[in-house]
Amino acid sequence: MKPSHHGSIVNGMLVTKLVAIIEKLKETKSMRIFKKGFEKAVEMLEKG
């Protein structure tokens, strides 16, 4: 078991909060730009 795996619960909570924010932003014109940034953020979280 790697020590970095311990933070997966926190990351899961963070992703849940971000998903809620995305739901609110879906109606905005900036959504496409934000989505690219969000995908990059998720990628960074997964690599840890």
C-alpha positions in Angstrom: 0.0 0.0 0.0 1.5 3.3 -1.1 1.3 6.3 1.3 -0.1 8.5 -1.4 -3.2 6.3 -1.6 -4.3 7.6 1.8 -5.3 10.9 0.2 -7.8 9.3 -2.2 -10.7 10.0 0.2 -9.9 13.8 0.3 -9.5 13.8 -3.5 -12.9 12.1 -3.9 -14.6 14.7 -1.7 -12.8 17.5 -3.8 -14.0 15.9 -7.1 -17.6 15.7 -5.7 -17.5 19.4 -4.9 -16.1 20.2 -8.3 -18.8 18.2 -10.0 -21.4 20.3 -8.1 -19.8 23.4 -9.3 -19.7 22.1 -12.9 -23.5 21.5 -12.7 -23.9 25.2 -11.9 -21.5 26.3 -14.7 -23.1 24.1 -17.5 -25.3 27.0 -18.5 -22.3 29.5 -18.9 -20.3 30.3 -22.0 -17.1 29.7 -20.2 -18.0 26.0 -19.6 -15.9 24.7 -22.5 -12.8 26.6 -21.2 -13.4 25.4 -17.6 -14.0 21.8 -18.7 -10.5 21.7 -20.3 -9.0 23.0 -17.0 -11.1 20.5 -14.9 -9.9 17.6 -17.0 -6.3 18.6 -16.4 -7.0 19.0 -12.7 -8.5 15.5 -12.5 -5.5 14.1 -14.3 -3.2 15.8 -11.8 -5.2 14.4 -8.9 -5.1 10.9 -10.3 -1.3 11.1 -10.8 -1.0 12.5 -7.2 
